[in-house]
Amino acid sequence: MIRSLLVCTDGSSYGDVACEYAMDLSARLRAQLSALHVIDARLLEGPLMADLSNWIGAQPYGAQVPQFRELLNRKGETILEAFTQKCAARNLSPNTLLSNGHPVHVILDEEAKTELLILGQKGEHAGWAEHLMGSTVERIVRQSLRPCLVTPAHFRPITKMIVAFDGSGHAAKALHEGIELAQELKVALSLVTVADSETPEASAEQILKDGLNLVKAHAFEAESAVVKGKTAVAILDHARRQNGDLIVMGAFGHSRIREMILGSTTAQVVASAGLPVLLVR
């Protein structure tokens, strides 16, 4: 049961959508909601700013640091205050935290205090990497020990969940999380297994059967299908055909080392889904 949520927001459009999902889930799950904004310490300490201030003939960079820090603090406070006001309109009372440091390190430290981490797929500079997941988000997703919900560019309520199941330990945990979440949200569940060059169709059918047995053990029902093709593309196509609103999958599959080196199915799905993706360890 998820009873605490932490949403990370930077004030970008993707951050705002992450907040929408966080507020919606908090209300539906009756979960305590917290919001975190991190002032990136690198903006104050980086040599680039020092070089820039010298180049344009500004005052020495060191003299400007307090002013920059104050501006960033005000920005963070404004973002969190706007979030609090949106929550109040929905009768939600969130906790808010303004922190300073490296965003990845701060978020990974704070996640220990929650059960679900919610992140926008991209950040303030989303336009620079249109078809990629934000670098900060990717680092967090790879290192986090908590389930991570990575949200897309637009919000829509979750009414149907797609769980990708490959028989691995991470996939089994994802399915278990997906079943509980579907029960809590009272939404439909669709289970999908991919038959590809490494998983013949007969093996995929058995994997899917094992997944359905786990669903039945929880006294729940799910649609199911074996689909063929490249794993990430097949999962995304199935989610679209089924009108899914959320994809649930393990953060890593059978070959974690290979995925980390070559680029994982997980990363491909998150970057291309257009849907929120819940990653479970």
C-alpha positions, 0 to 999 in steps of 0.5 A: 500500500502506498501511503506517502508520495514525494514529487520533485518539481523545478517549475517547468511544464514537465514539473507541473505535470508531475505535480498534477499526477502527484495531487491526483494520486494523493487524493485517490490513494489517501496518501501523504504528499510532499513536494521537493524543489532543489536549488542546484548548487552547481549554478552557484559554484560552477566555473562557467558563471565565473568566466561569464561574469568576467567576460561581460565585464561584470563585478567579480563573480564571488560578489554576485553569489549571494544575489544569485542565491537569493534569486534562486531561493525566491524562485524555489519558494514561489514554485512551492507556494504555487504548488501548495495553493493548488493542493489547497484547492483540492483539500490537500495539505502537502509538506514542502521542502526547499533544499540546496545541493546536487539535485540527484544526490538530494533527491536520492537522500530524500526518497528514503522518507517516502514510498513513491517518487514522482518525477517529470520526464524532463526538466527546464531544458526539455526543448534541447533534448526532445526525444530523450529522458532528462539526464537528472531523471535518468540518473535518479531512476537508475540509482533509486531504491524506491518505485519511481513514477516518471510522468510525461508532457501532459496529464490524464487520469489513470483508468487503465494500467499496462504491466510489462512482465518478462518473468524476471525478479524486477518484473515480478515486483512490478506486477505485485506493485501494479496489482496493489495499485490497480486495486487501490485505484479501482482501475483495469489491469492489462498484462503483456509479455513480449516474444522476441529474439531472446524469448520464443513465443512458447516461453513468452506464453508460459511467462504470461501464464505465471504472471496471471497466476500471481494476479489470480492469487490476489483475487484480481483479474487482468487482460493478457496478451503475448506480443511480438517484436522489439521489446520497447516498441511492442510494449508501447504499441500494446499500451496504445492499442489498449488505451492504457494510462500508465505503464508499470515495469521493472526498472531492469530486466534479465540483463542489468549490466547489458542494459546499463551499457547499451541503453535499456528497454526501460529507458526507451519506454520512458523516453517514448511512452507519452504515458506515465511509467512506474518503474519498480525494483 
